[in-house]
Amino acid sequence: MTSDVWHIFPFLALTKFNSNVKKEKKCNNNNNNGHHFDPQDSGAHPGTGTASRRAPGCEGAMGLSQVWEGLWVGAARVITSHLLASHGITTLVWATPEVQVPPLQDDLHVVKVLVKDEATQDLGPHLPIVAQAFRECRGRGEGMAVVCRAGKSRSAALALAALVALPEAAPTLRDAYVAVKAARPLIRPNPGFFAQLIQYEEEVRGAASMAMEENPYSEARELLPAVYVEELRKAVCGGTFTTFVPL
């Protein structure tokens, strides 16, 4: 979590990091943010046939995490033909120009989103393409993986867009974020990507479930998605400190 609050209280950052590592190792799916949306609720998203129906979880701190039925998010470096085949993944969204696509099976559908992890990068044209690819995978009972360099920002943002645009019982952006983060705690789409996701949600759903807010713990008062501000507030006010006065 990048914020001035971690520079002021560095041990908070260490606590947060250790907590996330433990959650990754245990593949913890518990949500403590006050919002709950079960990514395995059959009423929320019907089964997708032959794709893996394992509960969302992880295969290593930086590996490939199942974040929804038929949807995985992860790091590009772990992708192999065997790994994809073992999960019934037939579509791969490759969202990193820093890593070359390795040799994979010929019948794999690869969608390239070659953007950098920078807030000024335009994800807009890619969001509906990725969302459509996921809908088609679900229709065939197959799986889709979205990867970037670390499986943290670009891949998570694209996966969130795919969920928000589901035609049946789609989660809100807020609920999708909570569900994906529960399965893969290290996700952190950069604020620029999140602003575009909020705009995309408004386009496909007619209303946004959250807004961008000023960071109250930073002198720069940069804009962050509401869920990030809530996480900061919880880390500062819900831990050792009950109040926080910026220095």
Buried (B, 14 or more C-beta within 10 A) or exposed (E): BEBBBBEBBEEBBEBBEEEBEEBBEEBBBEBEBEBEBBBBEEEBBEEBBEBBBEEBBBBEBBBBBBBBBBBBBBBBBBBBBEBBEEBBBBBBBBBBEEBEBEEBEEEBBEBEBEBBBEBEBEBEEBBBBBBEBBBBBBEBBBBBBBBBBBBBBBBBBBBBBBBBBBEEEBBBBBBBBBBBBBBBBBBBBBBBBBBBBBEBBEBBBEEBBBEBBEBBBBEEEEBBBBBBBBBBBEBBEEEEEEEBEEE
